Amino acid sequence: YVELSPEQKKSYIQMKEMALAQFSEGITSTVNFLTQLMRLHQIVCGHVKLDDGQVISLPNNRIQELLNIIEETDKKIIIWANYRHDIESIKLALQKEHGMNSVVTYYGDTSPEDRQKAIKEFQDPKSFVKFFVGNPKTGGYGITLTEASLVVYYSNSFDLEVRIQSEDRAHRIGQKRNVTYIDLICPKTVDDKIVRALRSKIDIANEVLGEDPKKWLI
């Protein structure tokens, strides 16, 4: 669990109650519930997109909590995040702590050549690359990342298929270790609602299929 910073709490309450939030750099406002939900999610992740298109960072504890988790293992790690801004922020923080060659990224802006290179370097046990930071919608399908024994969800989405597929990247043929999954969640925020929604969809699957397709959220 990750506590919101005072700045996050203030902007989260404004966005939740008034569908807008004010910052020194400008304002962000919404015209429908889905956009409001996305803005709330961005705020808990540590950034927000203003009405003029500018993306600003918010003081937050999420990156530090991620770094604390990383310190507990010397194994390779997959980190999934939904937003470009967060992927780049995670990359910079990891490079600062562990070296420029310690991390590869895999998301919409990554070229096909760099995507293949990222997978190859991460899967190479002799490589300096320890961290694979990606967007689960982009990197959660069809690739093999069995060198990882820890998967951290910096943020989730409401899409259960994306979650399950991204989990399976570390559970393909060739995985010989147990894999641990960790979700970063700000209590009593949209983070909780997303996890509850995923759990609800899994419960529905249990009723239809008569089995437990995933136990990690129960």
MIPAMI-861413 format. One record per residue: residue number from 1; z, y, x of N, C-alpha, C in turn. Coordinates in Angstrom, 3 decimals, padded with zeros to 6 digits. Atoms other than C-alpha are relative to their C-alpha. Example, Ala and Ser with C-alpha at 12.3 -4.5 7.8 and 13.67 -1.06 7.14 Angstrom:
! MIPAMI-861413
pos; n.z; n.y; n.x; ca.z; ca.y; ca.x; c.z; c.y; c.x
1; 000.000; -001.190; 000.890; 007.800; -004.500; 012.300; 000.000; 001.200; 000.900
2; -000.060; -001.190; -000.820; 007.140; -001.060; 013.670; 000.730; 001.090; -000.770
This chain:
! MIPAMI-861413
pos; n.z; n.y; n.x; ca.z; ca.y; ca.x; c.z; c.y; c.x
1; 000.000; -001.194; 000.826; 000.000; 000.000; 000.000; 000.000; 001.259; 000.871
2; 000.162; -001.236; -000.753; -000.909; 003.496; 001.204; 000.405; 001.166; -000.895
3; -000.444; -001.140; 000.794; 000.903; 006.583; -000.038; -000.975; 001.171; 000.138
4; 000.840; -001.197; -000.028; -001.130; 009.655; -000.966; 000.693; 001.105; 000.787
5; -000.533; -001.190; -000.650; -000.689; 012.759; 001.168; 000.248; 001.071; -001.071
6; -000.218; -001.076; 000.979; 000.587; 015.921; -000.590; -001.310; 000.642; -000.465
7; 001.295; -000.593; 000.364; -002.956; 017.340; -000.498; -000.770; -000.907; -000.959
8; 000.672; 000.942; 000.900; -004.342; 014.199; -002.100; 000.647; -000.006; -001.378
9; -000.706; 000.006; 001.280; -001.667; 014.172; -004.801; -000.377; 001.211; -000.843
10; 000.316; -001.226; 000.723; -002.385; 017.780; -005.733; -001.415; -000.051; -000.589
11; 001.390; 000.038; 000.477; -006.162; 017.328; -005.966; -000.222; -001.143; -000.981
12; 000.132; 001.130; 000.921; -005.801; 013.936; -007.700; 000.477; 000.396; -001.401
13; -000.534; -000.434; 001.298; -003.641; 015.430; -010.455; -000.938; 001.003; -000.660
14; 000.940; -000.974; 000.551; -006.047; 018.359; -010.892; -001.233; -000.688; -000.574
15; 001.205; 000.694; 000.450; -009.037; 016.042; -011.155; 000.291; -000.869; -001.222
16; -000.352; 000.876; 001.112; -007.240; 013.656; -013.511; 000.241; 000.791; -001.283
17; -000.392; -000.750; 001.189; -005.918; 016.344; -015.872; -001.045; 001.006; -000.457
18; 000.923; -001.075; 000.363; -008.648; 018.999; -015.749; -001.459; -000.300; 000.327
19; 001.359; 000.397; -000.385; -011.728; 017.130; -014.441; -000.597; 000.947; 001.038
20; 000.445; -000.833; -001.119; -011.904; 019.528; -011.487; 001.146; 000.126; 000.998
21; -001.008; -000.223; -001.038; -010.106; 020.227; -008.224; -000.483; 001.118; 000.905
22; 000.328; -001.151; -000.830; -009.978; 023.332; -006.062; 000.469; -000.219; 001.433
23; -000.314; 000.090; -001.421; -010.045; 023.448; -002.273; -000.378; 001.325; 000.648
24; 000.332; -001.244; -000.689; -010.276; 026.238; 000.277; -001.501; 000.101; 000.263
25; 001.444; 000.020; -000.281; -013.873; 025.159; 000.956; -000.854; 000.140; -001.257
26; 000.774; -000.076; 001.231; -014.895; 025.173; -002.709; 000.646; -000.803; -001.106
27; -000.515; 000.688; 001.187; -014.534; 023.292; -005.990; -000.841; -001.240; -000.273
28; 000.732; 001.161; 000.494; -015.475; 019.865; -007.322; 000.345; -000.167; -001.469
29; -000.212; 000.130; 001.438; -015.921; 019.385; -011.051; -000.870; -001.134; -000.534
30; 000.740; 001.120; 000.595; -017.226; 016.682; -013.387; -000.397; 000.334; -001.429
31; 000.459; -000.208; 001.373; -019.101; 016.524; -016.663; 000.100; -001.276; -000.823
32; -000.161; 001.246; 000.742; -018.491; 012.879; -017.593; 001.058; -000.873; 000.662
33; -001.100; 000.842; -000.460; -015.908; 010.144; -017.182; -000.347; -000.768; 001.266
34; 000.375; 000.802; -001.156; -017.854; 008.069; -014.662; 000.047; 000.820; 001.290
35; -000.062; -000.869; -001.179; -018.238; 011.007; -012.272; 001.444; 000.340; 000.332
36; -001.414; -000.292; -000.217; -014.570; 011.877; -012.742; 000.686; -001.183; 000.691
37; -000.573; 001.198; -000.604; -013.625; 008.289; -011.881; -000.399; -000.111; 001.468
38; 000.471; 000.057; -001.379; -015.762; 008.416; -008.740; 000.701; 001.045; 000.862
39; -000.684; -001.058; -000.751; -014.198; 011.732; -007.648; 001.460; -000.385; 000.270
40; -001.363; 000.463; -000.201; -010.707; 010.290; -008.147; 000.053; -001.052; 001.098
41; 000.054; 001.047; -001.020; -011.682; 007.297; -006.034; -000.252; 000.597; 001.377
42; 000.255; -000.668; -001.275; -013.072; 009.546; -003.306; 001.261; 000.671; 000.526
43; -001.218; -000.704; -000.413; -009.849; 011.556; -003.252; 001.004; -000.976; 000.615
44; -000.969; 000.951; -000.559; -007.658; 008.474; -002.712; -000.506; -000.611; 001.302
45; 000.572; 000.513; -001.243; -010.064; 007.338; 000.031; 000.081; 001.035; 001.132
46; -000.203; -001.006; -001.039; -009.582; 010.653; 001.848; -001.112; 001.002; 000.168
47; 001.044; -001.011; -000.076; -012.599; 012.805; 001.092; -000.432; 000.354; -001.422
48; 000.534; -000.353; 001.308; -014.390; 014.551; -001.766; -001.301; 000.772; 000.191
49; 001.266; -000.737; -000.008; -017.856; 015.910; -002.522; 000.119; 001.208; -000.919
50; -000.093; -001.235; 000.777; -017.875; 019.535; -003.661; -001.262; 000.214; -000.822
51; 001.141; -000.270; 000.873; -020.200; 020.966; -006.291; -001.215; 000.498; 000.762
52; 001.137; -000.490; -000.780; -022.356; 022.568; -003.583; -000.602; -001.077; 000.904
53; 000.541; 001.110; -000.779; -022.984; 019.137; -002.021; 000.744; -000.281; 001.294
54; -000.770; 000.180; -001.237; -020.593; 019.578; 000.909; 001.056; -001.086; -000.185
55; -001.037; 001.030; 000.009; -018.361; 016.603; 001.712; 001.103; 000.416; 000.966
56; -001.123; -000.419; -000.842; -014.900; 017.498; 003.033; 001.015; -001.141; 000.115
57; -001.059; 000.980; -000.215; -012.128; 015.339; 004.482; 001.327; 000.539; -000.513
58; -001.334; -000.357; 000.455; -008.644; 015.341; 003.001; 001.031; -000.680; 000.898
59; -001.067; 000.663; -000.752; -005.440; 014.688; 004.962; 000.428; -001.259; -000.744
60; -000.338; 001.257; 000.662; -004.629; 011.043; 004.237; 000.590; -000.989; 000.992
61; -000.655; 001.020; -000.818; -002.765; 007.988; 005.516; -000.815; -001.278; 000.120
62; 000.765; 001.243; 000.096; -005.540; 005.455; 004.968; -000.495; -000.479; 001.366
63; 000.506; 000.373; -001.322; -007.090; 005.510; 008.437; 001.142; -000.526; 000.879
64; -001.134; 000.423; -000.830; -003.683; 005.241; 010.122; 000.504; -001.371; -000.432
65; -000.434; 001.314; 000.469; -002.711; 002.304; 007.918; -000.977; -001.078; 000.454
66; 001.006; 000.931; -000.503; -005.980; 000.613; 008.866; 000.238; -000.298; 001.479
67; -000.260; 000.189; -001.426; -005.219; 001.153; 012.552; 001.265; -000.824; 000.231
68; -001.224; 000.791; -000.115; -001.731; -000.280; 012.042; -000.275; -001.483; -000.245
69; 000.360; 001.386; 000.303; -003.194; -003.433; 010.515; -000.747; -000.627; 001.167
70; 000.823; 000.494; -001.102; -005.685; -003.791; 013.345; 000.848; -000.374; 001.212
71; -000.858; 000.257; -001.153; -002.910; -003.672; 015.943; 000.700; -001.347; -000.070
72; -000.725; 001.250; 000.177; -001.473; -006.880; 014.505; -000.823; -001.232; 000.370
73; 000.835; 001.141; -000.355; -004.389; -009.081; 015.625; -000.932; 000.359; 001.142
74; 000.993; -000.205; -001.054; -006.728; -009.532; 018.569; -001.325; -000.652; -000.366
75; 001.223; 000.637; 000.473; -009.407; -011.249; 016.458; -001.001; 001.049; -000.499
76; 001.015; -000.904; 000.530; -012.658; -009.751; 015.212; 000.252; 000.270; -001.485
77; -000.372; -000.463; 001.330; -012.414; -007.817; 011.965; -001.206; 000.596; -000.730
78; 000.975; -000.643; 000.885; -014.736; -006.933; 009.076; 000.741; 001.046; -000.827
79; -000.591; -001.067; 000.809; -013.979; -003.636; 007.337; -001.059; 000.467; -000.996
80; 000.929; -000.424; 001.045; -015.684; -002.892; 004.012; 000.464; 001.322; -000.606
81; -000.289; -001.297; 000.627; -015.863; 000.665; 002.599; -001.189; 000.410; -000.853
82; 001.055; -000.325; 000.970; -017.845; 002.109; -000.311; -000.818; 001.241; 000.348
83; 000.646; -001.299; -000.200; -018.736; 005.557; 001.031; -000.422; 000.216; 001.451
84; 000.509; -000.303; -001.344; -020.828; 006.730; 003.996; 001.021; 000.780; 000.818
85; -000.968; -000.841; -000.699; -018.246; 009.354; 004.881; 001.140; -000.844; 000.573
86; -001.107; 000.834; -000.459; -015.503; 006.735; 005.134; -000.435; -000.931; 001.128
87; 000.507; 000.882; -001.055; -017.642; 004.366; 007.214; -000.086; 000.746; 001.319
88; 000.108; -000.788; -001.228; -018.345; 007.121; 009.727; 001.385; 000.408; 000.520
89; -001.359; -000.369; -000.422; -014.679; 008.216; 009.767; 000.702; -001.192; 000.642
90; -000.587; 001.219; -000.563; -013.560; 004.633; 010.387; -000.598; -000.283; 001.370
91; 000.679; 000.231; -001.276; -016.145; 004.259; 013.143; 000.565; 000.899; 001.094
92; -000.514; -000.953; -000.998; -014.942; 007.395; 014.945; 001.436; -000.324; 000.399
93; -001.395; 000.322; -000.292; -011.288; 006.389; 014.660; 000.106; -001.252; 000.867
94; -000.027; 001.240; -000.777; -011.972; 002.892; 016.021; -000.524; 000.227; 001.411
95; 000.538; -000.297; -001.331; -014.084; 004.224; 018.888; 001.019; 000.749; 000.848
96; -001.016; -000.764; -000.722; -011.311; 006.627; 019.816; 001.117; -000.902; 000.508
97; -001.118; 000.870; -000.354; -008.692; 003.873; 019.865; -000.415; -001.188; 000.863
98; 000.378; 001.270; -000.623; -010.711; 000.902; 021.147; -001.272; 000.067; 000.846
99; 001.178; -000.134; -000.839; -013.766; 002.264; 022.937; -001.292; 000.132; -000.783
100; 001.263; -000.294; 000.678; -017.301; 003.347; 022.074; -000.767; -001.249; -000.401
101; 000.771; 001.221; 000.258; -018.703; -000.195; 022.184; 000.749; -001.026; -000.835
102; -000.834; 000.955; 000.723; -016.006; -001.772; 020.039; -000.420; -000.205; -001.449
103; 000.291; 000.027; 001.428; -017.606; -001.144; 016.632; -001.494; 000.113; -000.270
104; 001.361; -000.142; 000.523; -020.914; -001.608; 014.799; 000.095; 000.324; -001.485
105; 000.013; -000.360; 001.414; -021.836; -000.244; 011.368; -001.213; -000.609; -000.689
106; 001.059; 000.643; 000.781; -023.966; -001.676; 008.576; 000.061; 000.578; -001.413
107; 000.037; -000.606; 001.331; -024.825; 000.488; 005.568; -001.396; 000.578; -000.239
108; 001.328; -000.444; 000.411; -027.702; 002.296; 003.871; -000.795; 000.714; 001.062
109; 000.693; -000.769; -001.028; -028.525; 004.565; 006.813; -000.320; -000.809; 001.255
110; 000.241; 000.837; -001.182; -028.623; 001.673; 009.308; -001.401; -000.584; -000.052
111; 001.374; 000.508; -000.042; -032.171; 000.748; 010.356; 000.000; -001.529; 000.033
112; 000.085; 001.470; -000.052; -033.364; -002.902; 010.021; 000.266; -000.548; 001.396
113; -000.208; 000.467; -001.375; -033.398; -003.235; 013.815; 001.477; 000.068; 000.382
114; -001.414; -000.159; -000.329; -029.862; -001.905; 014.173; 000.876; -000.960; -000.811
115; -000.768; 000.955; 000.803; -028.667; -004.168; 011.364; 000.032; -001.369; 000.676
116; 000.061; 001.293; -000.682; -029.856; -007.289; 013.173; 000.796; 000.032; 001.304
117; -000.752; -000.154; -001.251; -028.392; -005.988; 016.430; 001.497; -000.030; -000.263
118; -001.422; -000.040; 000.338; -025.036; -005.327; 014.746; 000.530; -001.398; -000.276
119; -000.423; 001.366; 000.314; -024.835; -008.878; 013.397; 000.069; -000.847; 001.267
120; 000.059; 000.795; -001.231; -025.863; -010.419; 016.717; 001.164; 000.325; 000.927
121; -001.079; -000.396; -000.906; -023.329; -008.407; 018.732; 001.368; -000.389; -000.556
122; -001.281; 000.371; 000.588; -020.502; -009.049; 016.283; 000.227; -001.505; 000.100
123; -000.103; 001.455; -000.024; -021.208; -012.790; 016.216; 000.106; -000.569; 001.414
124; -000.087; 000.446; -001.386; -021.323; -013.002; 020.015; 001.454; 000.055; 000.463
125; -001.416; -000.010; -000.410; -017.815; -014.092; 021.146; 000.242; 000.695; 001.329
126; -000.140; -000.661; -001.294; -018.479; -012.548; 024.566; -000.258; 001.503; -000.083
127; 000.320; -001.418; 000.184; -019.461; -009.166; 023.134; 001.266; 000.845; -000.048
128; -001.113; -000.935; 000.101; -017.212; -006.104; 023.351; 000.246; 000.429; -001.449
129; -000.119; -000.421; 001.393; -017.793; -005.550; 019.620; 001.093; -000.802; -000.701
130; -001.118; 000.635; 000.701; -014.592; -006.272; 017.688; -000.016; 000.306; -001.491
131; -000.058; -000.458; 001.388; -015.187; -004.387; 014.427; -001.391; 000.115; -000.613
132; 001.214; -000.136; 000.800; -017.930; -004.677; 011.813; 000.374; 000.829; -001.215
133; -000.331; -000.915; 001.095; -017.729; -001.688; 009.443; -001.243; 000.180; -000.873
134; 001.191; -000.052; 000.834; -020.070; -001.839; 006.474; 000.284; 000.307; -001.451
135; -000.043; -000.165; 001.443; -020.823; -001.118; 002.849; -000.227; -001.375; -000.636
136; 000.135; 001.353; 000.549; -020.294; -004.306; 000.786; -001.255; -000.220; -000.830
137; 001.244; 000.163; 000.753; -023.342; -003.620; -001.381; -001.187; -000.208; 000.930
138; 001.087; 000.131; -000.978; -025.539; -003.377; 001.719; 000.169; -001.242; 000.861
139; -000.223; 001.093; -000.932; -023.939; -005.939; 004.003; 000.670; -001.215; -000.588
140; -000.742; 001.095; 000.605; -022.239; -008.237; 001.516; -000.823; -001.183; -000.433
141; 000.874; 001.070; 000.472; -025.245; -010.442; 000.844; -000.815; -000.588; 001.152
142; 000.956; 000.711; -000.827; -026.991; -013.069; 002.936; 000.219; -000.014; 001.496
143; -000.198; -000.021; -001.444; -025.561; -012.370; 006.390; 001.230; -000.833; 000.364
144; -001.087; 000.852; -000.478; -023.180; -014.472; 008.477; 000.868; 000.771; 000.988
145; -000.957; -000.722; -000.848; -020.055; -012.935; 010.016; 001.233; -000.873; 000.236
146; -001.071; 000.987; -000.118; -018.003; -016.027; 010.782; 000.889; 000.197; 001.222
147; -000.894; -000.288; -001.119; -016.534; -014.561; 013.987; 001.264; 000.729; -000.465
148; -001.154; -000.734; 000.531; -014.139; -012.605; 011.758; 001.035; -000.964; -000.564
149; -001.086; 000.735; 000.640; -010.744; -013.996; 010.778; 000.877; 000.935; -000.833
150; -000.696; -000.990; 000.827; -009.558; -010.794; 009.077; -001.038; 000.899; -000.654
151; 000.890; -000.877; 000.753; -011.350; -008.817; 006.357; 000.858; 001.052; -000.707
152; -000.765; -001.099; 000.607; -010.020; -005.398; 005.304; -000.902; 000.767; -000.959
153; 000.712; -000.817; 000.981; -011.171; -003.658; 002.136; 000.620; 001.389; 000.005
154; -000.436; -001.395; -000.039; -010.784; 000.026; 002.903; -000.064; 000.598; -001.398
155; 000.115; -000.388; 001.410; -011.951; 000.556; -000.674; -000.767; -001.084; -000.733
156; 000.668; 000.968; 000.866; -013.162; -001.581; -003.579; -000.899; 000.723; -001.000
157; 000.738; -000.508; 001.149; -015.602; -001.134; -006.433; 000.330; -000.891; -001.190
158; -000.258; 000.807; 001.191; -015.522; -002.472; -009.992; -000.892; -001.247; -000.064
159; 000.978; 001.082; 000.048; -018.290; -004.964; -009.156; 000.589; -001.272; 000.603
160; -000.599; 001.257; -000.461; -016.795; -008.470; -008.947; -000.964; -000.789; 000.876
161; 000.977; 000.745; -000.798; -020.020; -010.000; -007.616; -000.059; 000.535; 001.427
162; 000.010; -000.600; -001.336; -020.075; -007.542; -004.704; 001.241; -000.431; 000.772
163; -001.236; 000.413; -000.665; -016.460; -008.402; -003.922; -000.089; -001.449; 000.485
164; 000.054; 001.412; -000.364; -016.999; -012.157; -003.964; -001.030; -000.261; 001.086
165; 001.045; 000.194; -001.002; -020.250; -011.987; -002.008; 000.429; 000.546; 001.363
166; -000.428; -000.574; -001.276; -018.733; -009.714; 000.640; 001.100; -000.849; 000.637
167; -001.004; 000.922; -000.540; -015.770; -012.076; 001.010; -000.665; -001.195; 000.688
168; 000.645; 001.221; -000.499; -018.134; -014.975; 001.584; -000.718; 000.189; 001.324
169; 000.673; -000.205; -001.294; -019.695; -013.331; 004.660; 000.795; -000.664; 001.125
170; -000.839; 000.613; -001.032; -016.758; -014.687; 006.663; 000.270; -001.476; -000.291
171; -000.284; 001.381; 000.404; -016.711; -018.038; 004.843; -001.241; -000.879; -000.054
172; 001.210; 000.805; -000.041; -020.133; -019.407; 005.649; 000.167; -001.140; 001.001
173; -000.029; 001.123; -000.929; -020.969; -022.519; 007.660; 000.211; 000.517; 001.422
174; -000.310; -000.431; -001.356; -019.506; -022.161; 011.132; 001.391; 000.603; 000.117
175; -001.352; -000.555; -000.027; -016.149; -020.668; 010.120; 000.998; -001.132; 000.226
176; -000.956; 001.052; -000.362; -013.388; -022.728; 011.743; 001.446; 000.471; -000.124
177; -001.352; -000.548; 000.106; -010.394; -020.460; 011.082; 000.289; 000.422; -001.436
178; -000.382; -000.616; 001.264; -008.442; -019.294; 008.077; -000.326; 001.483; 000.052
179; 000.340; -001.422; 000.074; -009.503; -015.830; 006.932; 001.001; 000.708; -000.909
180; -000.950; -000.816; 000.768; -007.026; -013.196; 005.736; -000.719; 001.210; -000.578
181; 000.601; -001.157; 000.670; -008.062; -010.524; 003.209; 001.089; 001.010; -000.339
182; -000.962; -001.070; 000.263; -006.255; -007.190; 002.947; -000.690; 001.135; -000.747
183; 000.489; -001.161; 000.746; -006.804; -004.435; 000.365; 000.899; 001.193; 000.261
184; -000.751; -001.244; -000.088; -005.737; -000.851; 001.036; 000.013; 000.642; -001.387
185; -000.132; -000.480; 001.372; -004.397; 000.492; -002.263; 001.028; 001.113; -000.073
186; -000.956; -001.059; 000.312; -002.792; 003.781; -003.253; 000.634; -000.315; -001.357
187; -000.647; 000.393; 001.265; -000.201; 002.834; -005.931; -000.173; 001.044; -001.095
188; 000.055; -000.833; 001.203; -000.538; 004.222; -009.460; -001.192; 000.967; 000.020
189; 001.234; -000.795; -000.017; -004.070; 005.522; -008.854; -001.153; -000.870; -000.486
190; 001.189; 000.744; 000.379; -007.610; 004.440; -009.614; -000.153; -001.269; 000.842
191; 000.006; 001.226; -000.811; -007.196; 001.918; -006.757; 000.588; -001.165; -000.786
192; -000.640; 001.034; 000.814; -004.818; -000.057; -008.981; -000.889; -000.423; -001.159
193; 000.850; 000.303; 001.153; -007.196; 000.189; -011.922; -001.200; -000.853; 000.410
194; 001.139; 000.788; -000.472; -010.080; -001.194; -009.865; 000.416; -001.444; 000.226
195; -000.480; 001.356; -000.247; -008.039; -004.201; -008.744; 000.312; -000.711; -001.310
196; -000.288; 000.596; 001.306; -006.863; -004.791; -012.320; -001.300; -000.409; -000.703
197; 001.280; 000.320; 000.624; -010.465; -004.687; -013.507; -000.614; -001.250; 000.628
198; 000.499; 001.188; -000.678; -011.497; -007.229; -010.883; 000.773; -001.236; -000.449
199; -000.829; 001.121; 000.435; -008.582; -009.462; -011.884; -000.373; -000.415; -001.420
200; 000.365; 000.277; 001.386; -009.548; -009.188; -015.549; -001.301; -000.779; -000.072
201; 001.282; 000.707; -000.002; -013.112; -010.267; -014.796; 000.165; -001.424; 000.504
202; -000.255; 001.343; -000.496; -011.795; -013.234; -012.840; 000.654; -000.845; -001.091
203; -000.649; 000.722; 001.082; -009.564; -014.200; -015.770; -001.015; -000.433; -001.054
204; 001.053; 000.349; 000.940; -012.596; -014.121; -018.073; -000.807; -001.168; 000.531
205; 000.734; 001.107; -000.617; -014.444; -016.367; -015.622; 000.785; -001.298; -000.115
206; -000.821; 001.204; 000.133; -011.529; -018.791; -015.737; -000.147; -000.617; -001.383
207; 000.118; 000.495; 001.368; -011.803; -019.040; -019.518; -001.358; -000.656; -000.234
208; 001.355; 000.503; 000.229; -015.561; -019.589; -019.444; -000.275; -001.252; 000.814
209; 000.334; 001.089; -000.909; -015.792; -021.916; -016.470; 001.054; -001.100; 000.017
210; -001.050; 000.989; -000.028; -012.479; -023.702; -016.893; 000.521; -000.277; 001.392
211; -000.462; 000.166; -001.369; -011.672; -023.201; -013.233; 000.365; 001.354; 000.580
212; -000.425; -001.233; -000.659; -010.307; -020.621; -010.820; -000.979; 000.319; 001.112
213; 000.998; -000.277; -001.034; -013.270; -019.121; -008.891; 000.564; 000.724; 001.205
214; -000.638; -000.715; -001.102; -011.038; -016.879; -006.777; 001.486; 000.172; -000.298
215; -001.436; -000.093; 000.197; -007.276; -016.883; -006.296; 000.627; 001.215; 000.673
216; -000.563; -001.050; -000.836; -006.901; -013.867; -004.021; 000.575; 001.176; -000.747
217; -000.515; -001.144; 000.745; -006.211; -011.350; -006.802; 001.080; -000.373; -001.008
218; -000.932; 000.430; 001.051; -003.977; -013.429; -009.041; 001.440; 000.190; 000.482
